């Protein structure tokens, strides 16, 4: 039997990623959950699809400021992974990223509902521009702070 999560449970799970009272309020006002049920992706399947993304899809995409930038990568990855996996496990994450030597900037990346080997479902951050799961919500000094999602 496959595991599916009701959107109320998904909201609860994802909202735990948001820090601070005001940010939680903004999260609940601005986030948009469009399905009633969500199907997490097994972690090994996610990693397999990320290899395909990095090897076959990313090389064909070019970052273009304002035209094909972080929000476009996020939307494209969401649609691609849902289509490929058949699981509505991915959302667009909008938030603030602290970039060394630059400061805080608005950014979009993806969140993925991943079923771990233990059976636990976790919210993972994926940076679609590099096709990588972010450890500790950070990559190369960039620190990701979730504000809201479209899922």
LINUR-V66229 format. One record per backbone hydrogen bond with DSSP energy under -1.0 kcal/mol. CO is the residue of the C=O (numbers start at 1). NH is the residue of the N-H. If there is no record, write none. Layout:
<<CO NH> <CO NH>>
This chain:
<<5 38> <6 10> <7 11> <8 12> <9 13> <10 14> <11 15> <14 17> <15 18> <20 24> <21 25> <22 26> <23 27> <24 28> <25 29> <26 30> <27 31> <32 151> <36 7> <38 5> <41 115> <42 46> <43 47> <44 48> <45 49> <46 50> <47 51> <48 52> <49 53> <50 54> <51 55> <52 56> <53 57> <53 58> <57 60> <58 61> <64 67> <64 68> <68 64> <69 73> <70 74> <71 75> <72 76> <73 77> <74 78> <75 79> <76 80> <77 81> <78 82> <79 83> <80 84> <81 85> <82 86> <87 89> <89 113> <91 111> <92 150> <93 109> <94 147> <94 148> <95 107> <96 145> <97 105> <98 143> <99 102> <99 103> <103 99> <105 97> <107 95> <109 93> <110 126> <111 91> <112 124> <113 41> <114 122> <115 43> <116 119> <120 116> <122 114> <124 112> <125 134> <126 110> <127 130> <127 131> <127 132> <132 127> <135 138> <137 144> <139 142> <142 139> <143 98> <145 96> <148 94> <149 32> <150 92>>
